[in-house]
Structures are given as structure tokens and as C-alpha cells.
Amino acid sequence: MEFSSKLLEKAVNEMAQLPGIGKRTSLRLVLHLLKQPKEHTGFLVQALTSMREEVKFCVSCHNISDVAVCEICSNTKRDHQIICVVEDIRDVMAIENTGQFRGIYHVLGGKISPIDGVGPSQLNINSLVEKVKTGNVSEIIFALSSTMEGDTTNFYIFKQIQDCDIITSTIARGISVGDELEYADEVTLGRSILQRVPFEKSFKG
């Protein structure tokens, strides 16, 4: 792709680093920005800069937040004894959109994947285990995607907490095996939360 401007080329190359954005889409977006009033581009730059510099991670659940403790964890109307374990912020948003879950979350920040060099120590697993060991948790719901990495992560955490006196469950397989949680429709995901099954039954028999 030939460019008449090095500045344009640099902007397109940077935009193309975003997931799912190829060079052609990147060019279209950059040209769109050029057609907009300068202040509009300034608003975008300011929003991205503020997000990058000021965004926080909840000290309790590791969800993205504007303050130290996110709105979900600080909500006294939520059931703090039920923790839904998810991979990342997108899964929290997907489950919240169903309106079917009133507990709190624990964001792992990924899944165990030896092939990608991701081990348990690189995820927010220890803090989850510590929460369970305090005795203030009655149920852990595993809501990771139905992939080999997701199942491996679920099982690893289960082994860490299996001696604790709590219920461990997993979302019902209304979510197809291999599917990512964020792409499930709200009705299917909501039913999967409500019809969750004991975790032990998910890998036995």
C-alpha cells in the first residue's frame, strides 16, 4: 500500500495494530478522522490518554474501574458470598448484560495456557484462593470459556479450593464447547448462569 504522506502512513500503521483492524480498515478510519473537525480528534486522543493514565483495577476483583473498589464490589445489594470467576472484563460485561447474576466477580486476567507461556502465577488465582479461605464465600461459579485452556484453569482452581466448605459450580453448557463467553447471546448466557451445575459433574462421567 503506497502512501502520499509519511504522517498518514504512520497513523495507519499504528491503527492497524489494534485487534481485528487490517490495513484497509485502518486507512478508512484514519481518513475518517481527517475529515472530522480537529476538536473531535482531540476528544478521542484525550479520552484514550485519560483512560490509559487513570484507569485502575479493582483491588478486590481485578475488574477495570475508575476507583480503587469497583461499583459491583462496593454495591451492598450484591451477594458477596457468590463469586463468578471470569477471564476478563469483557466477560463481566457480557454476564452483567443478562441481568441474571447478583453476586460479585473475580477477574483472572487470562487462562492457563502453557503453549502461550501463561501459568497460574501470572493470573489472579492466589487472591481468589485467599478469598475462599477467609470463609466468607459460599459458592464459586466457574464461567470461563468452554475451551481446553478454560477447562484446565477451572480444574486448577478447583484443586486449590476443593477442601474448603463451599459449592463449586460451572455455567451450563448452553454455551457451545469452544465458544468465547463474550460472543454468546444474552438469553443463552443468562440461562447458563441460572442453570449452572456442580463443577464435579462437568468433568466426571
C-alpha positions as CSV (number, residue, x, y, z in Angstrom):
1,M,0.0,0.0,0.0
2,E,1.6,3.3,-1.2
3,F,1.1,6.5,0.8
4,S,1.5,10.1,-0.3
5,S,2.2,11.1,3.3
6,K,4.6,9.6,5.8
7,L,2.4,11.0,8.6
8,L,-0.7,9.3,7.1
9,E,1.3,6.0,6.8
10,K,2.5,6.2,10.4
11,A,-1.1,6.7,11.6
12,V,-2.4,3.9,9.5
13,N,0.3,1.5,10.7
14,E,-0.4,2.4,14.4
15,M,-4.2,1.9,13.9
16,A,-3.6,-1.4,12.2
17,Q,-2.0,-2.7,15.4
18,L,-5.5,-2.9,17.0
19,P,-7.1,-6.4,17.1
20,G,-9.2,-7.1,14.0
21,I,-8.1,-4.0,12.2
22,G,-6.3,-4.6,8.9
23,K,-4.5,-2.0,6.8
24,R,-7.6,-1.2,4.6
25,T,-9.9,-0.7,7.6
26,S,-7.2,1.3,9.4
27,L,-6.8,3.6,6.3
28,R,-10.6,4.1,6.2
29,L,-10.7,5.0,9.9
30,V,-7.7,7.4,9.7
31,L,-9.2,9.2,6.6
32,H,-12.5,9.5,8.5
33,L,-10.6,11.2,11.4
34,L,-9.0,13.6,8.9
35,K,-12.4,14.6,7.7
36,Q,-13.7,15.4,11.2
37,P,-13.2,18.8,12.9
38,K,-9.9,18.9,14.7
39,E,-11.6,19.1,18.1
40,H,-13.3,15.7,17.6
41,T,-9.9,14.1,17.1
42,G,-8.7,15.9,20.2
43,F,-11.6,14.5,22.2
44,L,-10.7,11.0,21.1
45,V,-7.0,11.5,21.9
46,Q,-7.9,13.0,25.3
47,A,-10.3,10.1,26.1
48,L,-7.7,7.5,25.2
49,T,-4.9,9.3,27.2
50,S,-7.1,9.7,30.3
51,M,-8.1,6.0,30.1
52,R,-4.5,4.8,29.8
53,E,-3.2,7.0,32.6
54,E,-6.1,7.0,35.1
55,V,-7.8,3.6,34.8
56,K,-7.5,1.3,37.8
57,F,-8.0,-2.3,38.6
58,C,-10.4,-3.1,41.5
59,V,-8.3,-4.2,44.5
60,S,-10.9,-6.8,45.2
61,C,-12.0,-8.5,42.0
62,H,-9.4,-7.0,39.5
63,N,-12.1,-5.6,37.3
64,I,-11.4,-2.4,35.4
65,S,-12.6,0.6,37.4
66,D,-12.3,4.3,37.9
67,V,-11.8,3.9,41.7
68,A,-10.0,1.5,44.0
69,V,-13.0,-0.7,44.6
70,C,-15.3,-1.1,41.6
71,E,-19.1,-0.3,41.6
72,I,-20.0,-4.0,41.7
73,C,-17.8,-4.9,44.7
74,S,-19.0,-1.8,46.6
75,N,-22.6,-2.5,45.9
76,T,-24.2,-3.7,49.2
77,K,-27.2,-5.1,47.3
78,R,-25.0,-7.7,45.6
79,D,-24.5,-11.2,47.2
80,H,-20.8,-11.1,48.2
81,Q,-20.8,-14.8,49.1
82,I,-21.2,-15.9,45.5
83,I,-18.2,-15.2,43.2
84,C,-18.3,-15.7,39.4
85,V,-14.9,-16.4,38.1
86,V,-14.3,-15.0,34.6
87,E,-11.3,-14.5,32.3
88,D,-11.5,-10.7,31.7
89,I,-13.6,-7.5,31.7
90,R,-15.5,-8.5,28.5
91,D,-17.0,-11.5,30.3
92,V,-18.1,-9.3,33.2
93,M,-19.9,-7.0,30.8
94,A,-21.5,-10.0,29.0
95,I,-22.9,-11.5,32.2
96,E,-24.0,-8.1,33.6
97,N,-25.9,-7.5,30.4
98,T,-28.1,-10.6,31.1
99,G,-29.3,-9.1,34.3
100,Q,-29.4,-12.7,35.8
101,F,-26.5,-12.6,38.2
102,R,-26.5,-10.7,41.5
103,G,-23.2,-11.9,43.0
104,I,-19.8,-10.5,42.5
105,Y,-16.9,-11.3,40.2
106,H,-13.3,-12.3,40.2
107,V,-11.3,-11.5,37.0
108,L,-8.4,-13.8,36.4
109,G,-6.8,-11.8,33.6
110,G,-6.5,-14.7,31.3
111,K,-6.4,-18.5,31.2
112,I,-3.7,-21.1,31.9
113,S,-2.0,-21.8,28.6
114,P,1.4,-23.4,28.7
115,I,1.8,-23.1,24.9
116,D,1.5,-19.3,25.3
117,G,3.7,-19.3,28.3
118,V,0.8,-18.4,30.7
119,G,1.0,-20.2,34.1
120,P,-1.1,-19.9,37.3
121,S,1.3,-17.4,38.8
122,Q,0.6,-15.0,36.0
123,L,-3.1,-14.9,36.7
124,N,-5.2,-13.6,39.6
125,I,-5.6,-17.0,41.2
126,N,-3.9,-16.7,44.5
127,S,-6.1,-13.8,45.6
128,L,-9.2,-15.8,44.7
129,V,-8.0,-18.8,46.8
130,E,-7.3,-16.4,49.7
131,K,-10.9,-15.0,49.4
132,V,-12.3,-18.5,49.6
133,K,-10.1,-19.4,52.6
134,T,-11.5,-16.5,54.6
135,G,-14.7,-18.4,55.0
136,N,-16.9,-15.6,53.6
137,V,-17.6,-17.3,50.3
138,S,-20.5,-19.8,49.8
139,E,-20.2,-20.6,46.1
140,I,-17.7,-20.2,43.3
141,I,-19.1,-20.2,39.8
142,F,-16.7,-21.0,37.0
143,A,-17.6,-19.0,33.9
144,L,-14.6,-19.4,31.7
145,S,-15.0,-20.2,28.0
146,S,-15.5,-23.9,27.1
147,T,-12.0,-24.4,25.7
148,M,-9.2,-26.6,26.8
149,E,-7.5,-23.7,28.4
150,G,-10.6,-22.7,30.2
151,D,-11.3,-26.2,31.5
152,T,-7.6,-26.5,32.6
153,T,-7.9,-23.2,34.5
154,N,-11.2,-24.3,36.1
155,F,-9.7,-27.6,37.2
156,Y,-6.5,-26.0,38.6
157,I,-8.6,-23.6,40.8
158,F,-10.9,-26.4,41.8
159,K,-8.0,-28.4,43.1
160,Q,-6.8,-25.4,45.2
161,I,-10.1,-24.9,46.9
162,Q,-11.7,-28.4,47.0
163,D,-11.0,-28.8,50.7
164,C,-12.9,-25.6,51.5
165,D,-16.6,-25.9,52.6
166,I,-18.1,-24.2,49.6
167,I,-20.2,-25.0,46.5
168,T,-18.3,-25.1,43.2
169,S,-20.4,-24.9,40.0
170,T,-19.9,-24.1,36.4
171,I,-22.2,-22.5,33.8
172,A,-24.4,-24.9,31.9
173,R,-23.2,-26.0,28.5
174,G,-25.8,-23.8,26.7
175,I,-22.5,-22.2,25.7
176,S,-21.1,-24.4,22.9
177,V,-17.8,-26.1,23.5
178,G,-15.0,-23.9,22.1
179,D,-17.1,-20.7,22.2
180,E,-15.9,-17.5,23.9
181,L,-18.2,-16.1,26.5
182,E,-18.4,-12.6,25.1
183,Y,-19.9,-13.8,21.9
184,A,-22.8,-15.7,23.5
185,D,-26.2,-14.1,23.2
186,E,-27.7,-12.7,26.4
187,V,-30.5,-15.2,26.7
188,T,-28.3,-18.2,26.3
189,L,-25.7,-16.8,28.7
190,G,-28.3,-15.8,31.3
191,R,-29.8,-19.3,31.2
192,S,-26.3,-20.8,31.5
193,I,-25.8,-18.9,34.7
194,L,-29.2,-19.8,36.2
195,Q,-28.9,-23.4,35.2
196,R,-25.3,-23.9,36.4
197,V,-24.3,-27.4,37.5
198,P,-21.9,-28.7,40.2
199,F,-18.4,-28.4,38.9
200,E,-17.5,-32.1,39.7
201,K,-20.2,-33.2,37.2
202,S,-18.6,-31.2,34.4
203,F,-15.6,-33.4,34.2
204,K,-16.8,-36.8,35.5
205,G,-18.6,-39.4,33.5
